[in-house]
Amino acid sequence: MLIGYMRVSKTDGSQTNDLQRDALIAAGVDLTHLYEDRASGKRGDRPGLTGCLKALRLGDTLIVWKLDRLGRDLRHLINTVHDLTGRWFEFASANNIGLGGPDVIPNRKAQMKNSYPFFNKYKSKLALIAMAVQEPTLTYRNPNTGKPFSKDEFVQFAEDYLGADIIFWSTTSPWLTKK
């Protein structure tokens, strides 16, 4: 199901959500699945957003006109996405569903702040965890050694920290080539 959220900042009637509403309807959102707030983005209490996020179920798609309509600031937007990701992992855990993740890049800052902590938290609760080491990933270097990550480093991080049961390797992985 498509669920839409829209927000205008001013409550005095000087702003309308017509442009947002038209865009969400054009994207296929049914009028009965539109949520809205008329409040400054700085306000933390947004009942429309709260209702929208509660209405989301696995398989639904949340549509917003622009990302700044969804979050008060970058931190709020990131927290909202983290909350939704947590719900996804909870659902997978409760329903014996396996998950796959982003490329395995040991201790990569961006992933250590995003999906990796969820895999770590749920590694013993998910039916299956599958990860990939794709061609571009093979070019990343271990910041401690300055050398490309070894197969053992990928495997250790994927299994120990992420809980990976399966690792898909790029066919260009040096340890897969015949000698």
Backbone as JSON Lines, residues from 0, in Angstrom:
{"i":0,"aa":"M","n":[0.84,-1.17,0.0],"ca":[0.0,0.0,0.0],"c":[0.9,1.25,0.0]}
{"i":1,"aa":"L","n":[0.47,2.26,-0.69],"ca":[1.18,3.54,-0.7],"c":[0.58,4.44,0.38]}
{"i":2,"aa":"I","n":[1.45,4.98,1.21],"ca":[1.03,5.88,2.28],"c":[1.79,7.18,2.1]}
{"i":3,"aa":"G","n":[1.06,8.3,2.14],"ca":[1.67,9.6,1.91],"c":[1.64,10.48,3.14]}
{"i":4,"aa":"Y","n":[2.69,11.28,3.27],"ca":[2.75,12.26,4.36],"c":[3.1,13.61,3.77]}
{"i":5,"aa":"M","n":[2.4,14.65,4.26],"ca":[2.67,16.02,3.82],"c":[2.62,16.96,5.01]}
{"i":6,"aa":"R","n":[3.37,18.04,4.9],"ca":[3.39,19.01,5.99],"c":[3.63,20.4,5.43]}
{"i":7,"aa":"V","n":[2.89,21.36,5.95],"ca":[3.18,22.77,5.71],"c":[3.56,23.39,7.04]}
{"i":8,"aa":"S","n":[4.42,24.39,6.99],"ca":[5.0,24.95,8.21],"c":[4.12,25.95,8.93]}
{"i":9,"aa":"K","n":[3.29,26.65,8.2],"ca":[2.5,27.72,8.82],"c":[1.05,27.28,9.02]}
{"i":10,"aa":"T","n":[0.52,27.63,10.17],"ca":[-0.85,27.26,10.5],"c":[-1.83,28.4,10.26]}
{"i":11,"aa":"D","n":[-1.33,29.55,9.78],"ca":[-2.2,30.72,9.62],"c":[-2.95,30.75,8.28]}
{"i":12,"aa":"G","n":[-2.82,29.7,7.49],"ca":[-3.52,29.64,6.21],"c":[-2.75,30.23,5.05]}
{"i":13,"aa":"S","n":[-1.57,30.78,5.3],"ca":[-0.79,31.39,4.23],"c":[-0.08,30.34,3.37]}
{"i":14,"aa":"Q","n":[-0.05,29.11,3.83],"ca":[0.54,28.01,3.05],"c":[-0.51,26.92,2.88]}
{"i":15,"aa":"T","n":[-0.47,26.28,1.72],"ca":[-1.37,25.14,1.5],"c":[-0.52,23.92,1.16]}
{"i":16,"aa":"N","n":[-1.14,22.77,1.3],"ca":[-0.44,21.55,0.95],"c":[-0.88,21.04,-0.43]}
{"i":17,"aa":"D","n":[-1.51,21.89,-1.23],"ca":[-2.06,21.48,-2.52],"c":[-1.0,20.85,-3.43]}
{"i":18,"aa":"L","n":[0.16,21.47,-3.53],"ca":[1.22,20.95,-4.39],"c":[1.67,19.56,-3.92]}
{"i":19,"aa":"Q","n":[1.84,19.41,-2.6],"ca":[2.24,18.11,-2.05],"c":[1.15,17.07,-2.27]}
{"i":20,"aa":"R","n":[-0.1,17.44,-1.96],"ca":[-1.23,16.52,-2.11],"c":[-1.33,16.04,-3.56]}
{"i":21,"aa":"D","n":[-1.24,16.99,-4.52],"ca":[-1.33,16.63,-5.94],"c":[-0.21,15.66,-6.33]}
{"i":22,"aa":"A","n":[1.0,15.92,-5.85],"ca":[2.13,15.05,-6.18],"c":[1.94,13.65,-5.58]}
{"i":23,"aa":"L","n":[1.45,13.57,-4.35],"ca":[1.25,12.27,-3.72],"c":[0.13,11.48,-4.41]}
{"i":24,"aa":"I","n":[-0.93,12.17,-4.79],"ca":[-2.02,11.51,-5.5],"c":[-1.54,11.04,-6.88]}
{"i":25,"aa":"A","n":[-0.75,11.88,-7.55],"ca":[-0.2,11.51,-8.85],"c":[0.72,10.28,-8.74]}
{"i":26,"aa":"A","n":[1.36,10.12,-7.57],"ca":[2.23,8.97,-7.34],"c":[1.43,7.71,-7.02]}
{"i":27,"aa":"G","n":[0.12,7.86,-6.85],"ca":[-0.73,6.71,-6.62],"c":[-1.25,6.53,-5.2]}
{"i":28,"aa":"V","n":[-1.0,7.51,-4.33],"ca":[-1.49,7.43,-2.95],"c":[-2.99,7.73,-2.94]}
{"i":29,"aa":"D","n":[-3.75,6.84,-2.32],"ca":[-5.19,7.04,-2.18],"c":[-5.45,8.12,-1.12]}
{"i":30,"aa":"L","n":[-6.48,8.92,-1.32],"ca":[-6.8,10.0,-0.38],"c":[-6.96,9.49,1.06]}
{"i":31,"aa":"T","n":[-7.44,8.26,1.21],"ca":[-7.64,7.72,2.56],"c":[-6.34,7.34,3.25]}
{"i":32,"aa":"H","n":[-5.24,7.37,2.5],"ca":[-3.94,7.01,3.06],"c":[-2.98,8.2,3.09]}
{"i":33,"aa":"L","n":[-3.54,9.4,3.13],"ca":[-2.74,10.62,3.24],"c":[-2.77,11.12,4.68]}
{"i":34,"aa":"Y","n":[-1.62,11.48,5.19],"ca":[-1.5,12.04,6.53],"c":[-0.87,13.41,6.4]}
{"i":35,"aa":"E","n":[-1.3,14.34,7.25],"ca":[-0.75,15.69,7.13],"c":[-0.62,16.37,8.49]}
{"i":36,"aa":"D","n":[0.29,17.31,8.5],"ca":[0.46,18.2,9.66],"c":[0.54,19.62,9.14]}
{"i":37,"aa":"R","n":[0.06,20.52,9.95],"ca":[0.2,21.96,9.71],"c":[0.93,22.51,10.92]}
{"i":38,"aa":"A","n":[2.25,22.41,10.85],"ca":[3.07,22.81,11.99],"c":[4.49,23.04,11.52]}
{"i":39,"aa":"S","n":[5.2,23.86,12.23],"ca":[6.6,24.11,11.93],"c":[7.37,22.79,12.02]}
{"i":40,"aa":"G","n":[8.35,22.65,11.16],"ca":[9.2,21.47,11.2],"c":[9.96,21.34,12.5]}
{"i":41,"aa":"K","n":[10.1,22.44,13.22],"ca":[10.83,22.43,14.49],"c":[10.03,21.79,15.62]}
{"i":42,"aa":"R","n":[8.71,21.71,15.43],"ca":[7.87,21.14,16.48],"c":[8.04,19.63,16.53]}
{"i":43,"aa":"G","n":[8.16,19.11,17.72],"ca":[8.32,17.68,17.88],"c":[7.01,16.92,17.85]}
{"i":44,"aa":"D","n":[5.92,17.57,18.21],"ca":[4.63,16.89,18.25],"c":[3.92,17.07,16.91]}
{"i":45,"aa":"R","n":[3.96,16.03,16.12],"ca":[3.31,16.05,14.82],"c":[2.4,14.82,14.74]}
{"i":46,"aa":"P","n":[1.15,14.98,15.11],"ca":[0.25,13.83,15.15],"c":[0.05,13.17,13.78]}
{"i":47,"aa":"G","n":[0.11,13.95,12.71],"ca":[-0.02,13.35,11.38],"c":[1.12,12.4,11.07]}
{"i":48,"aa":"L","n":[2.35,12.83,11.39],"ca":[3.51,11.97,11.17],"c":[3.45,10.74,12.07]}
{"i":49,"aa":"T","n":[3.06,10.94,13.32],"ca":[2.95,9.82,14.24],"c":[1.95,8.79,13.71]}
{"i":50,"aa":"G","n":[0.79,9.26,13.26],"ca":[-0.22,8.37,12.7],"c":[0.26,7.67,11.44]}
{"i":51,"aa":"C","n":[0.96,8.4,10.61],"ca":[1.49,7.85,9.37],"c":[2.47,6.71,9.66]}
{"i":52,"aa":"L","n":[3.4,6.95,10.57],"ca":[4.4,5.93,10.89],"c":[3.77,4.71,11.55]}
{"i":53,"aa":"K","n":[2.75,4.93,12.36],"ca":[2.04,3.8,12.99],"c":[1.28,2.99,11.95]}
{"i":54,"aa":"A","n":[0.79,3.64,10.91],"ca":[0.0,2.95,9.89],"c":[0.86,2.09,8.97]}
{"i":55,"aa":"L","n":[2.16,2.39,8.87],"ca":[3.04,1.63,7.96],"c":[3.15,0.18,8.39]}
{"i":56,"aa":"R","n":[3.02,-0.7,7.43],"ca":[3.18,-2.14,7.64],"c":[4.22,-2.65,6.65]}
{"i":57,"aa":"L","n":[4.72,-3.83,6.92],"ca":[5.7,-4.44,6.02],"c":[5.13,-4.49,4.61]}
{"i":58,"aa":"G","n":[5.9,-4.03,3.66],"ca":[5.47,-4.01,2.27],"c":[4.88,-2.68,1.83]}
{"i":59,"aa":"D","n":[4.51,-1.81,2.78],"ca":[3.99,-0.49,2.43],"c":[5.13,0.4,1.94]}
{"i":60,"aa":"T","n":[4.77,1.41,1.21],"ca":[5.74,2.4,0.74],"c":[5.31,3.77,1.25]}
{"i":61,"aa":"L","n":[6.22,4.43,1.96],"ca":[5.98,5.78,2.44],"c":[6.46,6.76,1.38]}
{"i":62,"aa":"I","n":[5.58,7.68,1.0],"ca":[5.91,8.66,-0.02],"c":[5.76,10.05,0.57]}
{"i":63,"aa":"V","n":[6.8,10.86,0.38],"ca":[6.76,12.27,0.77],"c":[7.17,13.09,-0.44]}
{"i":64,"aa":"W","n":[6.71,14.32,-0.48],"ca":[7.02,15.2,-1.6],"c":[8.5,15.55,-1.6]}
{"i":65,"aa":"K","n":[9.03,15.9,-0.44],"ca":[10.46,16.17,-0.25],"c":[10.83,15.65,1.13]}
{"i":66,"aa":"L","n":[12.09,15.23,1.28],"ca":[12.52,14.68,2.57],"c":[12.39,15.68,3.72]}
{"i":67,"aa":"D","n":[12.5,16.97,3.43],"ca":[12.4,17.95,4.53],"c":[11.0,18.0,5.11]}
{"i":68,"aa":"R","n":[10.03,17.41,4.43],"ca":[8.67,17.33,4.99],"c":[8.61,16.26,6.08]}
{"i":69,"aa":"L","n":[9.48,15.28,6.0],"ca":[9.47,14.14,6.92],"c":[10.23,14.41,8.21]}
{"i":70,"aa":"G","n":[11.36,15.09,8.12],"ca":[12.19,15.29,9.31],"c":[12.36,16.76,9.65]}
{"i":71,"aa":"R","n":[12.41,17.04,10.94],"ca":[12.64,18.41,11.41],"c":[14.02,18.89,10.99]}
{"i":72,"aa":"D","n":[14.97,17.98,11.07],"ca":[16.35,18.25,10.69],"c":[16.97,16.91,10.33]}
{"i":73,"aa":"L","n":[18.23,16.91,9.96],"ca":[18.88,15.67,9.53],"c":[18.86,14.62,10.63]}
{"i":74,"aa":"R","n":[19.12,15.03,11.86],"ca":[19.12,14.07,12.98],"c":[17.74,13.43,13.14]}
{"i":75,"aa":"H","n":[16.68,14.22,13.07],"ca":[15.33,13.68,13.19],"c":[15.01,12.72,12.05]}
{"i":76,"aa":"L","n":[15.43,13.07,10.83],"ca":[15.21,12.21,9.68],"c":[15.94,10.87,9.86]}
{"i":77,"aa":"I","n":[17.19,10.93,10.29],"ca":[17.97,9.7,10.52],"c":[17.31,8.85,11.61]}
{"i":78,"aa":"N","n":[16.86,9.48,12.69],"ca":[16.19,8.73,13.76],"c":[14.9,8.08,13.27]}
{"i":79,"aa":"T","n":[14.16,8.77,12.43],"ca":[12.93,8.2,11.88],"c":[13.25,6.96,11.04]}
{"i":80,"aa":"V","n":[14.27,7.05,10.2],"ca":[14.67,5.91,9.38],"c":[15.17,4.76,10.26]}
{"i":81,"aa":"H","n":[15.91,5.08,11.31],"ca":[16.39,4.04,12.24],"c":[15.21,3.35,12.93]}
{"i":82,"aa":"D","n":[14.22,4.11,13.34],"ca":[13.04,3.52,13.97],"c":[12.34,2.56,13.01]}
{"i":83,"aa":"L","n":[12.2,2.96,11.76],"ca":[11.56,2.1,10.76],"c":[12.41,0.85,10.5]}
{"i":84,"aa":"T","n":[13.72,1.0,10.45],"ca":[14.61,-0.14,10.25],"c":[14.5,-1.12,11.41]}
{"i":85,"aa":"G","n":[14.43,-0.59,12.62],"ca":[14.25,-1.44,13.79],"c":[12.97,-2.26,13.71]}
{"i":86,"aa":"R","n":[11.9,-1.62,13.24],"ca":[10.63,-2.34,13.07],"c":[10.77,-3.45,12.05]}
{"i":87,"aa":"W","n":[11.52,-3.23,10.99],"ca":[11.75,-4.22,9.95],"c":[12.49,-5.43,10.53]}
{"i":88,"aa":"F","n":[13.51,-5.17,11.31],"ca":[14.27,-6.26,11.93],"c":[13.43,-7.01,12.95]}
{"i":89,"aa":"E","n":[12.62,-6.3,13.73],"ca":[11.72,-6.95,14.7],"c":[10.76,-7.88,13.97]}
{"i":90,"aa":"F","n":[10.19,-7.42,12.87],"ca":[9.26,-8.23,12.1],"c":[9.96,-9.48,11.57]}
{"i":91,"aa":"A","n":[11.13,-9.31,10.99],"ca":[11.87,-10.45,10.44],"c":[12.18,-11.47,11.54]}
{"i":92,"aa":"S","n":[12.59,-10.97,12.69],"ca":[12.9,-11.85,13.81],"c":[11.66,-12.61,14.28]}
{"i":93,"aa":"A","n":[10.56,-11.93,14.42],"ca":[9.32,-12.54,14.93],"c":[8.71,-13.53,13.93]}
{"i":94,"aa":"N","n":[9.03,-13.39,12.64],"ca":[8.41,-14.22,11.62],"c":[9.38,-15.17,10.93]}
{"i":95,"aa":"N","n":[10.54,-15.4,11.54],"ca":[11.51,-16.37,11.03],"c":[11.93,-16.07,9.59]}
{"i":96,"aa":"I","n":[12.21,-14.79,9.34],"ca":[12.6,-14.35,8.01],"c":[14.08,-13.98,8.03]}
{"i":97,"aa":"G","n":[14.8,-14.4,7.02],"ca":[16.2,-14.02,6.9],"c":[16.33,-12.68,6.21]}
{"i":98,"aa":"L","n":[17.46,-12.03,6.41],"ca":[17.71,-10.73,5.79],"c":[19.08,-10.71,5.15]}
{"i":99,"aa":"G","n":[19.21,-9.89,4.14],"ca":[20.5,-9.64,3.51],"c":[20.85,-8.18,3.72]}
{"i":100,"aa":"G","n":[22.12,-7.9,3.63],"ca":[22.53,-6.54,3.93],"c":[23.41,-5.94,2.87]}
{"i":101,"aa":"P","n":[23.95,-4.8,3.22],"ca":[24.84,-4.09,2.3],"c":[26.16,-4.84,2.18]}
{"i":102,"aa":"D","n":[26.99,-4.35,1.28],"ca":[28.32,-4.94,1.14],"c":[29.02,-5.0,2.48]}
{"i":103,"aa":"V","n":[29.77,-6.06,2.67],"ca":[30.57,-6.19,3.88],"c":[31.82,-5.34,3.71]}
{"i":104,"aa":"I","n":[31.93,-4.32,4.53],"ca":[33.14,-3.5,4.58],"c":[33.46,-3.37,6.07]}
{"i":105,"aa":"P","n":[34.44,-4.11,6.56],"ca":[34.69,-4.13,8.0],"c":[34.82,-2.73,8.61]}
{"i":106,"aa":"N","n":[34.01,-2.49,9.63],"ca":[34.04,-1.27,10.44],"c":[33.9,0.02,9.65]}
{"i":107,"aa":"R","n":[33.28,-0.02,8.5],"ca":[33.07,1.19,7.69],"c":[32.13,2.14,8.43]}
{"i":108,"aa":"K","n":[32.57,3.39,8.63],"ca":[31.82,4.34,9.47],"c":[30.36,4.49,9.05]}
{"i":109,"aa":"A","n":[30.11,4.65,7.77],"ca":[28.74,4.88,7.32],"c":[27.83,3.72,7.71]}
{"i":110,"aa":"Q","n":[28.29,2.49,7.47],"ca":[27.46,1.34,7.81],"c":[27.41,1.09,9.31]}
{"i":111,"aa":"M","n":[28.46,1.47,10.04],"ca":[28.48,1.26,11.5],"c":[27.45,2.16,12.18]}
{"i":112,"aa":"K","n":[27.01,3.19,11.48],"ca":[25.98,4.08,12.03],"c":[24.6,3.76,11.46]}
{"i":113,"aa":"N","n":[24.51,2.83,10.52],"ca":[23.24,2.56,9.87],"c":[22.8,1.11,10.08]}
{"i":114,"aa":"S","n":[23.0,0.27,9.08],"ca":[22.43,-1.08,9.15],"c":[23.24,-2.07,9.98]}
{"i":115,"aa":"Y","n":[24.55,-1.91,10.04],"ca":[25.37,-2.9,10.75],"c":[24.95,-3.11,12.2]}
{"i":116,"aa":"P","n":[24.65,-2.06,12.98],"ca":[24.24,-2.31,14.36],"c":[22.96,-3.15,14.47]}
{"i":117,"aa":"F","n":[22.07,-3.02,13.5],"ca":[20.85,-3.83,13.52],"c":[21.18,-5.29,13.29]}
{"i":118,"aa":"F","n":[22.07,-5.57,12.31],"ca":[22.48,-6.95,12.09],"c":[23.16,-7.52,13.33]}
{"i":119,"aa":"N","n":[24.0,-6.72,13.96],"ca":[24.69,-7.18,15.17],"c":[23.68,-7.49,16.28]}
{"i":120,"aa":"K","n":[22.73,-6.61,16.48],"ca":[21.73,-6.78,17.54],"c":[20.85,-8.02,17.31]}
{"i":121,"aa":"Y","n":[20.5,-8.28,16.07],"ca":[19.57,-9.36,15.75],"c":[20.24,-10.61,15.21]}
{"i":122,"aa":"K","n":[21.57,-10.69,15.23],"ca":[22.25,-11.79,14.57],"c":[21.85,-13.17,15.09]}
{"i":123,"aa":"S","n":[21.51,-13.28,16.34],"ca":[21.1,-14.59,16.85],"c":[19.58,-14.78,16.79]}
{"i":124,"aa":"K","n":[18.87,-13.78,16.28],"ca":[17.4,-13.85,16.25],"c":[16.83,-14.01,14.85]}
{"i":125,"aa":"L","n":[17.67,-13.85,13.83],"ca":[17.19,-13.95,12.45],"c":[17.43,-15.35,11.9]}
{"i":126,"aa":"A","n":[16.52,-15.8,11.06],"ca":[16.62,-17.13,10.49],"c":[17.86,-17.29,9.61]}
{"i":127,"aa":"L","n":[18.24,-16.23,8.93],"ca":[19.38,-16.28,8.01],"c":[19.87,-14.86,7.78]}
{"i":128,"aa":"I","n":[21.17,-14.71,7.72],"ca":[21.77,-13.43,7.34],"c":[22.73,-13.69,6.2]}
{"i":129,"aa":"A","n":[22.51,-13.0,5.09],"ca":[23.37,-13.13,3.92],"c":[23.96,-11.77,3.58]}
{"i":130,"aa":"M","n":[25.23,-11.76,3.29],"ca":[25.93,-10.53,2.94],"c":[26.71,-10.75,1.65]}
{"i":131,"aa":"A","n":[27.17,-9.66,1.06],"ca":[27.92,-9.75,-0.18],"c":[29.23,-8.98,-0.07]}
{"i":132,"aa":"V","n":[30.22,-9.47,-0.79],"ca":[31.46,-8.73,-1.0],"c":[31.55,-8.59,-2.52]}
{"i":133,"aa":"Q","n":[31.22,-7.39,-2.99],"ca":[31.16,-7.15,-4.42],"c":[32.45,-6.49,-4.9]}
{"i":134,"aa":"E","n":[32.56,-6.38,-6.2],"ca":[33.8,-5.89,-6.81],"c":[34.29,-4.56,-6.24]}
{"i":135,"aa":"P","n":[33.46,-3.52,-6.14],"ca":[34.0,-2.26,-5.61],"c":[34.52,-2.4,-4.16]}
{"i":136,"aa":"T","n":[33.88,-3.27,-3.4],"ca":[34.28,-3.45,-2.01],"c":[35.71,-3.97,-1.9]}
{"i":137,"aa":"L","n":[36.13,-4.73,-2.89],"ca":[37.48,-5.31,-2.85],"c":[38.57,-4.25,-2.93]}
{"i":138,"aa":"T","n":[38.21,-3.03,-3.32],"ca":[39.21,-1.96,-3.42],"c":[39.42,-1.22,-2.1]}
{"i":139,"aa":"Y","n":[38.53,-1.42,-1.12],"ca":[38.67,-0.73,0.16],"c":[39.88,-1.27,0.92]}
{"i":140,"aa":"R","n":[40.52,-0.37,1.63],"ca":[41.72,-0.74,2.37],"c":[41.46,-0.72,3.87]}
{"i":141,"aa":"N","n":[42.13,-1.62,4.55],"ca":[42.09,-1.65,6.0],"c":[42.83,-0.42,6.5]}
{"i":142,"aa":"P","n":[42.18,0.45,7.25],"ca":[42.86,1.68,7.7],"c":[44.04,1.41,8.63]}
{"i":143,"aa":"N","n":[44.07,0.25,9.26],"ca":[45.18,-0.08,10.17],"c":[46.42,-0.56,9.42]}
{"i":144,"aa":"T","n":[46.22,-1.28,8.3],"ca":[47.37,-1.84,7.58],"c":[47.66,-1.09,6.28]}
{"i":145,"aa":"G","n":[46.67,-0.37,5.76],"ca":[46.84,0.3,4.47],"c":[46.72,-0.65,3.29]}
{"i":146,"aa":"K","n":[46.48,-1.92,3.56],"ca":[46.36,-2.93,2.49],"c":[44.89,-3.26,2.27]}
{"i":147,"aa":"P","n":[44.57,-3.78,1.08],"ca":[43.19,-4.22,0.86],"c":[42.8,-5.26,1.91]}
{"i":148,"aa":"F","n":[41.52,-5.26,2.27],"ca":[41.06,-6.25,3.25],"c":[41.3,-7.65,2.71]}
{"i":149,"aa":"S","n":[41.7,-8.55,3.58],"ca":[41.91,-9.94,3.19],"c":[40.6,-10.71,3.31]}
{"i":150,"aa":"K","n":[40.59,-11.89,2.74],"ca":[39.42,-12.74,2.85],"c":[39.1,-13.01,4.32]}
{"i":151,"aa":"D","n":[40.11,-13.29,5.11],"ca":[39.89,-13.57,6.54],"c":[39.27,-12.37,7.26]}
{"i":152,"aa":"E","n":[39.7,-11.16,6.91],"ca":[39.13,-9.97,7.55],"c":[37.65,-9.81,7.19]}
{"i":153,"aa":"F","n":[37.32,-10.04,5.91],"ca":[35.91,-9.98,5.51],"c":[35.09,-11.03,6.26]}
{"i":154,"aa":"V","n":[35.59,-12.27,6.26],"ca":[34.86,-13.37,6.89],"c":[34.7,-13.13,8.39]}
{"i":155,"aa":"Q","n":[35.76,-12.73,9.06],"ca":[35.68,-12.52,10.51],"c":[34.65,-11.45,10.86]}
{"i":156,"aa":"F","n":[34.68,-10.34,10.16],"ca":[33.72,-9.26,10.45],"c":[32.3,-9.71,10.12]}
{"i":157,"aa":"A","n":[32.11,-10.33,8.95],"ca":[30.78,-10.76,8.53],"c":[30.19,-11.78,9.5]}
{"i":158,"aa":"E","n":[30.99,-12.74,9.92],"ca":[30.47,-13.78,10.82],"c":[30.37,-13.3,12.26]}
{"i":159,"aa":"D","n":[31.43,-12.7,12.77],"ca":[31.47,-12.35,14.19],"c":[30.6,-11.15,14.54]}
{"i":160,"aa":"Y","n":[30.7,-10.09,13.77],"ca":[29.96,-8.88,14.12],"c":[28.55,-8.88,13.52]}
{"i":161,"aa":"L","n":[28.45,-9.25,12.24],"ca":[27.16,-9.17,11.55],"c":[26.31,-10.44,11.7]}
{"i":162,"aa":"G","n":[26.95,-11.55,12.03],"ca":[26.23,-12.81,12.16],"c":[25.9,-13.46,10.83]}
{"i":163,"aa":"A","n":[26.67,-13.17,9.8],"ca":[26.39,-13.69,8.46],"c":[26.51,-15.21,8.42]}
{"i":164,"aa":"D","n":[25.49,-15.82,7.83],"ca":[25.49,-17.26,7.59],"c":[26.05,-17.57,6.21]}
{"i":165,"aa":"I","n":[25.83,-16.64,5.28],"ca":[26.26,-16.81,3.89],"c":[26.95,-15.53,3.45]}
{"i":166,"aa":"I","n":[28.07,-15.7,2.74],"ca":[28.74,-14.55,2.13],"c":[28.82,-14.82,0.63]}
{"i":167,"aa":"F","n":[28.29,-13.88,-0.15],"ca":[28.39,-13.97,-1.6],"c":[29.62,-13.2,-2.02]}
{"i":168,"aa":"W","n":[30.49,-13.84,-2.79],"ca":[31.75,-13.22,-3.21],"c":[31.69,-12.79,-4.66]}
{"i":169,"aa":"S","n":[32.29,-11.65,-4.96],"ca":[32.46,-11.22,-6.33],"c":[33.33,-12.23,-7.06]}
{"i":170,"aa":"T","n":[33.02,-12.48,-8.32],"ca":[33.83,-13.42,-9.08],"c":[35.25,-12.9,-9.3]}
{"i":171,"aa":"T","n":[35.46,-11.6,-9.04],"ca":[36.81,-11.04,-9.2],"c":[37.61,-11.1,-7.9]}
{"i":172,"aa":"S","n":[37.06,-11.73,-6.87],"ca":[37.8,-11.85,-5.6],"c":[39.1,-12.6,-5.87]}
{"i":173,"aa":"P","n":[40.23,-12.05,-5.41],"ca":[41.52,-12.67,-5.73],"c":[41.64,-14.09,-5.18]}
{"i":174,"aa":"W","n":[40.94,-14.41,-4.1],"ca":[41.06,-15.75,-3.52],"c":[40.2,-16.78,-4.24]}
{"i":175,"aa":"L","n":[39.43,-16.34,-5.25],"ca":[38.63,-17.27,-6.03],"c":[39.29,-17.65,-7.35]}
{"i":176,"aa":"T","n":[40.34,-16.96,-7.72],"ca":[41.0,-17.23,-8.99],"c":[41.87,-18.46,-8.86]}
{"i":177,"aa":"K","n":[41.88,-19.25,-9.92],"ca":[42.7,-20.46,-9.92],"c":[44.15,-20.07,-10.16]}
{"i":178,"aa":"K","n":[45.02,-20.8,-9.5],"ca":[46.47,-20.52,-9.67],"c":[47.11,-21.58,-10.49]}
